[in-house]
Amino acid sequence: MNNRGLFMKTGWLGWVVFTGSLIVVFIMGVVITSVMERRAETRLLPQAIVPIPEGETDPALWGKNFPREYDRFLLTADTTGRTKYGGSYPFSHLERDTLLAYLWAGYPFAIEYNEDRGHQWALLDVRKTGRRDPGKGGKPGTGACMTCKTADAPGLMEEIGVAGFYATPFAEVDARVRHSIGCSDCHDPKTMALVITRPALREALVSMGKNPDSLSHQEMRSLVCAQCHSEYFMATGSYLTFPWKYGLSPEAMERFYDEAGFADWVHADSKARMIKMQHPDYEMFTTGIHAFSGLACPDCHMPYMAEGGVKFTDHYIQSPLNNIGNTCVRCHEWDEDETRARVETIQDNNQQLLQRAELALVAAHREIVMASGAGATDEQLARARALVRSAQLRWDYVSANNGMGFHSPQEAARILATSIDLAHQARESAMQCAKKEK
């Protein structure tokens, strides 16, 4: 190769190297500038602008330090986020499903059962529910009914004692509370660390042999939700208790209730001693694929957001179906339409099983009534009544769950299948009693 050719070749390579270097330098400059801007924005994060006193329950004061989170939290007042089976739109479940009133005959849920609105409505809704209206057959209740409806509950428990709070008449507690659910329900005011503020959950964890003060941050991200989104009952003296001693399944809870000889009410028609399940959302969630994969409740209901260089948790607590672009599709490869279709297919299947269980339960209650009318004694009908109690407890474990079975589809199907089987056994047992009396 002559000198001219060599010069042309090396000259061309030099220009390539030079141009490439310029591009690399430009990209590095953009990255460094972005990092510097984000660090500057991060330094602008509120750092205890307003000291938050111990026991402060007004979320507006917390919002002065955490405006992004507070602004999103205010959106929980919205009631337009309706999904196919839930959301924050307060429709009547009794109107949507006319069998419910019969299944709960003799219990306040047969009076009124509405879909929950967002967290900001919790206090107002418990004040206005017809289930506490004696004129409608309801019961006024005690302070235990306020445990998860107001951020002021822990302070009153500390002041008058936990048992005293639970036993105090509802009206007296209501006169002393100011705020609905808020920041202090889940966060320490000094460190912002997640904390368990409700005694019932701490006591339940201890009963299972767990130390509530030695939990991981990821565990706490779900357990602060479990303080309220769990099954509970009122033990002797209206003491609010989680039936977790033997586990979180309906079978484990049934064992606990049977040993305690507990019943929420006696069914008005069949006279069976019944259990009313109260939103065992956490319990069901722990058996699902998302919990198995290491996710916590906020990963779907309170996903992370970014504003400038600031990453924060979205405190607009809502159905992921109303926020698919920032929840489901971050992990799954489907687009929003397919994601919604997949979720609703699971929910549709769960709804069909729920309806089959309800029909079987209604038939079982009525068969017991007919057997009693034919002369069967309480002793003879004891097995049928025990079976329908077991069957309805399982149906209600799934029915009372938010998510229409989505949190754990296979477990929900298993439980409902067992419920249907037990209801048929109850019906058969009652029919046998009726035949003996002919």
ABEGO torsion letter per residue (X at the ends): XBAAAAAAAAAAAAAAAAAAAAAAAAAAAAAAAAAAAAAAAAAABBBGABBBBBGBABAAAAAAABAAAAAAAAAAABAABBBAABEABBBBAAAABAAAAAAABGBAAAABBBBBBBAAAAAAAAAABAAABAAAGBBAEBAAAAAAABAAAAAAAAAAEAAAAAABBAAAAAAABABBBBAAAABBAAAGBBBBABAAAAAAAAAAGBBAAABBAAAAAAAAAAAABBBBBBBBGGBBBBBAAAEABAAAAAAAAAAAGBBABBBAAAGBBBBBBBGBAAAAAAABAAAAAGBBAAAAABBBBBBEABBBBBABBBBAAAAAAABAAAABABBAAAAAAAAAAAAAAAAAAAAAAAAAAAAAAAAAAAAAAAGBBAAAAAAAAAAAAAAAAAAAAAAABBGGGAABAAAAAAAAAAAAAAAAAAAAAAAAAAAAAX
